[in-house]
Amino acid sequence: MNVIIIGAGIMGTTFATLAKEFAPDLDITILERLDSAGAGNSSAFWNAGTGHEANCELNYTPVDEEVISVEKALKIHAQFNVAKQFWAYLVDKGAIENPKSFINQTRHCTIVSESAIEELRLRFKEMSAHHFFEHMRYSEDFDEIRSWIPYTMDERPRHEKMAATVIETGTDVNFGALTQQLASYAVRELGVKIEYGTHVKRVHKSPTGRWLIETQRQGQAVQYRADVLFVGAGGGAFPLLKKSHLPFRNRFAGFPVGGRFLQAPISAEQADYYRAKTYGKAKVGAPPMSVPHLDLRVVDGKHYLLFGPFASFKPVLERGRSFFDYLRSMRLHDIPGLLNVALEHFPLVKYLVSETFKGEKSMIAELENFAPGLSKKFDWKPIEAGQRVQIIKDGDLQMGTEILVSKDKTYATLLGASPGASVSPEVMLRCLEQLLPNVVGKEEAQKKKQKIFPEDDLDTLANNPERYREIRDAVNAKLGIKKPAVE
């Protein structure tokens, strides 16, 4: 069976690796627009690098009339646990020689001001009662909070009322480095082919029932044919879906959201002093991706602080592509949905437009508000982040991710961007199970799946504390994530 994958980011390379692990006889080719794997939204500074497991992100635990909902947090945490199982397997196999090349232990903290203390209290009460978050700690004590996240507290007035939570086993993940190592392993050991510099222009079914993929490489038109097609091209998935003639294509449109960060290089000693990702509370009307946070980043052995994100509205599907690509991806039936989003989410649109024109001085002012005095300690510079395309489904704006599989199980795509890379192994496993059930369902493939994922059932992880702890401790040990000193 011939399988074509569009996009050599974290999703496409994970899909290819899992597919070949389950079925070595599959003929798999990845087509990538850029010149290397993981060079788009997966690259180190095009995302925050948080290993999202709902430890610190308030938007994963929404409040409705003083009731905290933790269902989304539990699902994301379980998905990340499945992801770590896959990465630990790669370390075991030697596909990744040193886990610190892509994953580093970093505290995950949440900090709020006086107006949100009660919300954080409730969140801590609900979450710490579950075994997923049994090591979470809560404090309103200035000195204790400062010991967790010194750079946010060092020059803050002691009389200012704050509350914070911490989990010591959080992670910082360099998804670009992970993607590059996955791609190298897939090519070297599994026989996956990757065609770089190949821009896919259109996909459609041929009269024979196979997919015809029309591309351009070095100015030349090149065609590929596939029995099965997976599109994991980020925002680029939308125009390809529109041109696919699949019946569900009319239900979806894309709403692009860009971003920037402030970045500062720091020394190893300064990194040891902070070693945290500190999340605050999003502004009213801001998208979930705009929750302010101050992050330690470890990239290629060097250390940085990252603050942001500062959202922006850029009508492009991916960095490096033009507005006209976005315009050409739209259809007349998309316009009512876009107008509906503009009307129903006007505060969001207004927020994005205002953020787009925010200058460096205003960005520094927000950093100073989040972490007083920090703007003067380091050399901060604005950097561009990746470009995300949120889903508009049936006229409504969606903030999650969605797997779409054709009825004949020859085409699949992934839309959306949250929580994205952190849960890519679990999401790609589900995609494979839907797209290639006859392949994944074979006895040998099931045995291999059990070896890669000792426990991939999210309900079991959520409802069986002993099983969860067994899996968690085993994979954390392989990935260099140490148990918290305070039990």
Order of alpha helices (4+ residues) and beta strands (2+ residues): beta-alpha-beta-beta-beta-alpha-beta-beta-alpha-beta-alpha-alpha-beta-beta-alpha-beta-beta-beta-beta-beta-alpha-beta-alpha-beta-beta-beta-alpha-alpha-alpha-alpha-beta-beta-beta-beta-beta-alpha-alpha-alpha-alpha-alpha
